[in-house]
Amino acid sequence: MKKNVKKVVLAYSGGLDTSVILKWLQDEYDCEVVTFTADIGQGEEVEPARQKALDLGIKPENIFIDDLREEFVRDYVFPMFRANAIYEGEYLLGTSIARPLIAKRQVEIAKITGADAVAHGATGKGNDQVRFEIGYLSLNSDLTVIAPWREWDLNSREKLLKFAEEHGIKIEKKGKKSPYSMDANLLHISYEGGILEDPAAEPEEDMWLWSVSPENAPDTPEYIEIEYKNGDPIAINGEAMTPAKILETLNEYGKKHGIGRIDIVENRYVGMKSRGCYETPGGTIMLKAHRAIESITLDREEAHLKDEMMPRYAKLVYNGFWFSPEREMLQAAIDKTQVNVEGKVRLKLYKGNVVVVGRESEKSLFNPEYCTFEEDEVYDQTDAAGFIKLNALRFIIEGKARK
């Protein structure tokens, strides 16, 4: 049953789906539409969305186009990377981490414009509907949530194109349409659908848009240095940069050397398995470097406990619980571990590989006097006998009892 809606904020890209949704909202809900287009580094011009919205009758004051690249990396990507978050061992959560920011800004725009509803273009099969809507409900549960893909019967590209033609919606055709469903931001680009729906089929080389194949990457390795402070990268090769610029620069290095391609079958929150391919060039480099600087600045038990927390943290991000108290609780614990995570990491980039070749920090816990294989004056090796015996005591007792 449709609720009475006066004004709705639509997450709007200007593409086929959201342009159809815009017109559909006007017709089905007879409401005023506010469009919101986020620039989170997807690599496409976002300004054309303004003219498309105007062409569909949207008032100029109801068109929002925001550059969120710095906020995206600073407040979402970097905190996630402090946790070394990976979902199911491989996925660096590129799509997952963008959704809460978009949802947050939609809710803010709803308040600014007096809107009583929000809408998104996610389908009823995927994870994004969950991520968007849990975000909306966490931040303002009074807003009505409209998910057109769960209401209409326009469930194919042919039907969407026919609707667009019938309603005079201009859809620009940029050459041959990709057979894949793609999503991109400053952290990654994803590919789903098409031949990827067969998990046994190898992706075609021309599918990958961001990186050269490792085989065609330069034959000479390239060395870079990343500097960290409080667990976040702050400079590359001695040059201080903003968070977004850090990730942009690492992306360029990764793309050049064929770094960050993965092909996985993941378990969606809604229940089915999904095969997806991802390119996360800068993020792959950043994760390797972060773990390297942590290796010399974190206490052993601190590091191990943090690694135990990581899968839970990654699952919360993947499933859409960014604004949950449990994610914030984990974040607080993770951020506490990052106080002394500072220093420099040197990396070798070569044909799809990221190799750590050096790490240094003024707060390093690595002490060569204790770990040297040469003679030292700080460690009594005979102490190890008692240490081992005490750790084996329960086995000794059990063995004697059973004997």
C-alpha positions, 0 to 999 in steps of 0.5 A: 500500500502506497503512503502519501508522499509530498517530496522524495529525495532520490539517489540519482545518477542520471542513467537509465534506471534512475531517470526512469525512477524519477519519472515513475515517482512523479507519476505513481506518487504524484510527488515533488522529486529532489535529485541527489548525485554524489561524486565519490570518484566513480570516474564519470562526469556527474554534472550532466545529471543536472541537465537531465534532472531539469529536462524531467521537470526538477526545480533547480533548487531541488537538484543536489550534486555533491563532491564527497570524495574527501569525506568518502575516503577520510570518514569511511574508507580510512576507518575501514582500512584501519581494521584491515577489513576483508569480507570472506577473505578477499573482498575489500568492500568497495561497494559496501562502504560507499552506501552509508555515505550516500544514505547519510547525505540523502537524509541530510538533504531531506531535512534541508528540503523538507522531504518526507521520503527517500528513494534508491535504485537498488534491486530487490535481490541485492545487498544495496537495498539493505545497506541504503535502507538500514542507513535511512532508518538508522538516521531518520526512521520517520522518512518513508522509504521507496524502493521502486524495484520492489514495486513496479513491473519494469523488471528488464532493460527492454521494459525500462527503455520502452518506458523511457521512450514513451515518456520522452526520457533521453538516454544517451547511448555511449557505444556498445553497452557493457554486458555487465552490471558495474559500480565504481567509486574511488576505491574500486569498480565491480562487475556482475552479470553477463557471462559472470553468472557462470562461475566456471567461465573466465572473465574476458580480458576486455571486461577489466577497465581500470588495470592492465593485465599482470602479463602486460604490466611493466617488466621493471618493478617500481618502488614506492614509500607510504608514510602513516600516522595514527593508522592512516596514510598521509604521504607517498614518496615524501609528498603529503596528500589529502585522503582522496589524493592518497587513494587516487595516487595509489590507484594510478600505481596499481592500475599501471602494474596490474594490481588489485583484480579479484574474481570471487563468489560471495554470500549475499546478505539476502541469501544467495551466492553471487559471482563478482569481479573487482578491481581495487588497485589502490586499496590492495596496495594500502592494505598491504602497507597498513599491515606492514606498519602494524607488524612493527608497531602493534603489541602481539596480543593487541594485533591478534585480538584485532585480527579476531575482530576483523571478520565481524567488522567486515561482515557488519560493513558488508551487510549494511550496519555501518551506523550500528552501535556494534560497528561503532564499538569495534571502531573505537577499539580499532582506533585505539590500537592505531595511536602508535601506528606510524612510520614508513613502508617501502613497497615493490610493485611488479606484475600484479604483486605488492611486495613489502621490502621495508618498514620503519617507525620511531615507535617500532617494537622491533628490537634487534638486541632481543631477536638477533641470532648473534650473541646478545646481553639482554636475553637469557636463553635458559629462561625458555626452559621454564616458560615451555614447561609451564605452558606444557604443565596441563599436558604433563598432568593429563598424560600422567593421569591417563597413563 
